[in-house]
Amino acid sequence: MPSTVANYRRNGIHFITWLRQQHIPLASIDDGVVDRFARHDCICPGSFTISGQRDGHCLKRVARFVRYLATTGVVARPAVLAGSEPTLPLAEFQEWMRRHRGTGEQTMVKHLHLLRRVLPELGPDPGRYDASLVRSAILQQATAGSRLGAQATTSALRMYFRYLASTGQCAPSLVDAIPTVPRWRLATLPRYIVHDDVERVLASCDLTTGRGMRDHAILLLLARLALRAGDVVGLRLSDIDWNNALIRVAGKSTREVGLPLPQDVGDALATYIERARPRIHADHVFLRAIAPFEPLAHGSAITGIVRDALSRAGIRNVNLRGAYLLRHSAATHLLRSGSTLEAVGALLRHRTTETTAIYAKVDTRMLARVVQPWIGGVTCR
């Protein structure tokens, strides 16, 4: 959009003008410099305003501008900007998860995102945390969000408190102060859309644009191979075996699995890579459609792509509007088409059939064969 480009240009000029006034070389730019820019009393020459520089969108644009300078080598090193990376304590926690727990990268990103939301409620000093404070913070998070969100928050906090205890920053017993958010196994139905609606979603992409080609390839991977958002974000060019029509994914674990590459998925991937993918030195398959052309940061980008496609296709009667909707839909369609739970589990890369069992509840024709007569001889339908 021209207005978006104009906003980026104006904020970038403002930042460069301020750097010149402060005699700050580009090589010295870091998160502290950007923070100083956000708080300065503006007397910069030009039509700049103090309220504009403190606007959250302005700071995000400046952060992206500096990251772009880093990728082109103008800035000596990538900066930690506008909450895009963990603060130092969380950076140490991230390294601890990676080294001592073997946590996957996507799980770490999720934990850090949740902790940034809940830690301000706990305060900066772990030595002052107690059971009452912890439970109050979790209750506030649960009240403002969903049960699944509360569960994810408690999982992130447990991991964080284990790190604090291992480094002597809090008592080990504090982990036990985190309450369990109840969620009964197999209590819910997988959310899905029917096969015709999936095809409408796939057809909603504008294949005359680079973004449309990218989104079409992503949606096909989700709909045909039931990949998770993290699988798509982490997919690399070297993971595609064109000669044998295979695609390698690791999923939540480090166990790599080769999946067959259907013809339409392979064609969509080849079209995007050859005609629309920006020519940069990055092994990730999917990149941002606008500059800076970086790999997609996390699964929320995939959620946005699915959400937009659902809106374009006119599908508004679903609550789940992310990558998992197409994953659930693929599994449900296979099961209703006669595939076994074992076959569905193999596609979903489940380790046990118990994990796949939730999809059995949506196969009404199979359930009709085993349904028991109701009292009085009337069959429940």
N, C-alpha and C positions, 0 to 999 in steps of 0.2 A: 504494500500500500504506500502511495506517495507520502501520506501524512506520517506513517511510521518511519520511513526513511528520513523525512525532515526532522522528526524528533531525535533520532539517533545522531544525525548530523549536528543539530544544535547542541545537544548534550556533550558530544565529543569535542566540538569547538570550545565550549565553555571549559571543559576539563583541561584542554591543551593551553588555553589562555591563562588559566589559573596556574598551571605548572610553570609557564614562562615568568609570570609575576613573582612566583616563589623561588625561582631559579632552581627548580628540581629537575635533574636530568631523567630521561626516560628509563635509564637502567636502574634508577633508584625506586621505581614505582613498586609499592607493595600494598598490603591491606591497610597499613597505617596511613599511607599517603591518601588513599581513597577516603578513609575516615576523616582525615583533616579537610579534604575537599568538601565532604558532606556538611561539616560544621563551620566552614569559614563564613565570615561576614562579607558578603559579596560586594566588591567595588571593581569588579572586572569590567573592562571596556566592552560595550556591546549590550544588547537587549536581554540581559540575564537577570533573574530574580532569585532572592534567597529562598522563597517558598518552592520555586521550581527545582533548585539544587537539592532540597531536602525531600523531595517527592521520591517515594519508593521506586517508581518506574524509572526515574532519572538515574538513580544509583545502579539499578540493574543494567541499564543501557551502558553506563560508564564501565561497569564490571565486565560486560561482554566485550566492550571496545578494548579494554586492557588485555583480556584473554586472547583476543584476536592479535594484538600486538605481540603477545608472547608466542603464539603459534607461527608468526612470520619472522620471529627472531629480533624484532625491534626492541622488545623488552627482554632483559637478560634471563629472567626466570619466570615461570607462571606465578601469578599472585594469588593469595587467598583472599577472596573478595565477596562481600555482601552475603555472607552465610553460605557461599557455594561449597566451602570445604569445612570440615570440623575445626572447632577451636582447639588449642593445644591439648587440654585434658581429654577431649574426645578423640583427637588424633592418636594420643597414647593408648586410649581404650581400643581404638580401631586396630592398632598394631598388636595389642594383646589378644584380641579376638582372632586375628589372622595367624598369629604364631602359636598360641596356646590352645585355642579351641577349634582351629581349622574351619572357621566360619566362612561361608561363601560370600563373594563380593556383594551380590544383590541383597543378601540378608543383612550385611553390615550397613549398607546404604539405608535400608529400611529402619534398622535399629537407631542409627544416628538421627534420622529424620524425626522419629518419635521422641527421642531423648531431648532434642532441641525444643520440643513443645512442652515437655513435662518438667524438665530441670529448672526452669525459672520459678516454678511453684515450690520447689524444694530448697532453692537457695544455693549459693556458691560454695558453702562449707560442708563437705560430707560428714565431718566430725559432729555436726549438730543434727544430723538426720535421726529421727526416731520413728517408731511404729505409727504414732498418731499422725505425724506430718506426712509420711509416705501414703497412708491410707486416705488421708484427706485429698492429696494430690491426685491419686488414682480415681477417687470418687468424682472429683471435678472433671477429669477427662472423660469418664464413663457417662456422666450426665450430659456433656456437650456432644458426644459422638455415639457410635454404634457399639454393640456388644463385641463385634469382631475387632473394632478399633481398640476397645479396652483390653481385650485379650492380647493384642499385639503390643500394647503399651506395657502391660505387666511382664511379658516375655523380655522386652528390651530392658526393663528395669532390673529384672533378675540377673540378666547377663552383666549389666553395668555394676550392680552391687557385688557380684562375684569378683569383678575386676577390682573394685575398691577394697574389698576384704583381702584380696591376694596381695595388694600393695600397702596394706595397713592403714588405709584411709577411713575405714568404718568397721564396725563390729561384724563378724561373720553371721551372727544371728539375725542381722537386719534383712537378709534374704528371705527368712521365714516370715517376715512381717508383711510381705506382699501377698494380698489375698488372691485366691483363685477365682476367675470369672467363669461361672458354669457354662458349659456347652455340651449338650448330650450328643453322643455319637449317633450318626445316621438320623438325627432328629429333623433335618431339613431336606428339601428336595433341591437337586441341582437346577439352576435357572438356565433356560435355553430358549432358542428361537427355532422355528421349523426350518426345514431345508430350503424351501422357496424364499423365505426371508433372508437366509444366509446368502443366497445367490443375488438377491436384490442389493444387499450390503456390498458384495464384491463388485457388482455392476455400477455402483454409485461413484466410483473413482473416475476422474477425468484423465484419460490416458494420453491426452495431448500435452500435459504438463509434467515437469519433473517430479513435483510433489505427488501427483496422481499416480505416476508409475511406481514410485516408492511405496506409497500407501497400499496400492493394489498388491504388490509383492508381499508386504507385511500381512495383509488381511488373508491372503491365500495360505501363508505359512500357519496362521492361527486356525483357519477353518479346515484345511486339508490335513495338516500334520498335528493339530491340537497342541502347538507349542505354547509355552508360557511366555509372558512378556519378557522376563529375564533371558529366556533362550534367544529371542529375537534381537534384543539389545546386544547380547554378547556374541552373536553370530559373526564369524570372520570369513573372509574370502577363502582362506585355506581350509575351512570346514566343509566346503562344497566340493564333492568329488564328481566332476562332470562326466568323466569317462565311465564310471560305474553307476551313475544316477543315484548317488547317496548324499545325505547331508548329516554331519556329525554334530550332536548336541550333548551337553553334559547335564543340563537340568539343575536341580537343587544340590546334587552331589557332584563329586568329581568323576563319577563313573560315566565314561563316554559311550554313547549309543549311536549306531548308524541307522538312519531312517531312510526308506526309499523316497526318492524325489519324483513326485508325479509330474507328468508332462506339462500341465498348465502352470504348476508352481515353478518348474525349471525355466519355462519360457518367460514368466513374469520377472524372475530374478535376472535372467540374461538381459532382458530389455532394460531393466533399471540400471544394471551395472554398465552396459555398453552405451546407453543413450542419455541417462539422466544423472548418474552418480557423479558428484564433483571429483575432479582429478586431483586428489591430495594423497600424501603419503600416510595412509591409515589402512590397517588391515580389516577394520570393522566394515561389514557390508553396508549397514544403514547409517546414513549421515543426516545431519540437519539439512533442511531444504533451503535455508537462508544463511547468509554469512553471520558468524564464522562457521565454516563447514567442519563441524566436529562430530564425532560419534554421538549417538543419542545417549543422554546421560543415565537414564534409569527407566524403569517400566512405566512410569507415569506418562511418558511420551507416547507409548503404545496405547495406553488407556485413552489418551486424547484422540488418537487416530481412529480407534474403534468407536468412540463416542460421536465423533463428527460423521463417520460413515453411517451410523445408525440414524442420525438426524437427517442426512441427505436421503436415505432410503425411506424415510417416513415411519420408522419403527420407534414408537414411543411407549409401548406397553410393557417395558421390561425395567426392572429395578437395577439389575446388574448391567453396567454399561462399559465394561472393560474387556481385556483380553480373555479373561476366564469365561465370558459369555460364549465366545466362539469355541473355546476348548470344550465346555460342557455341551454345546450344540453338536459338535462333531462326535462326541462319545454317545450322545443320545440317539443321533441318526444312525450310527453304526449298529447299536443294540437293537433298535426298532427294525433295522433292515435284516436282522437274523444273525448278526455276529455274536459270538460267545463273549462272556465276561473276560475270559482269558485273552481273546483277541483285542478287546477294547483296552484292557489293562496293558497289553504290550504297546499299543499306540501311545497311551498316556504315560508310559514308562513307570507304572506303579510296581512296587516291589512285591506286593501281596494282592491277592484277589479281594481281600477284605477292604482295601482302600477303594477298589472299583465297585464294591457292592452297592454303594449309594445309587448308582445309575440303574440298578435293577428295579428301583421303585418307579421309574418313568416308563417301563415297558409294560403297558396295561394289557396287551394281548397275552404276554407270558403270565402275568399275574392272574388273568381270568381263568387260566387252566388249573390254578392251584387254590383259588378262592374257596372258602368253606361256606356251606349253606347257612343262612341266617336262621334265627329261631322261627319255627313255623314252616320251614321248608322253602322260604323265599331266598333266592340267591342274590347276594349283594353285588351291584354293578357299579 
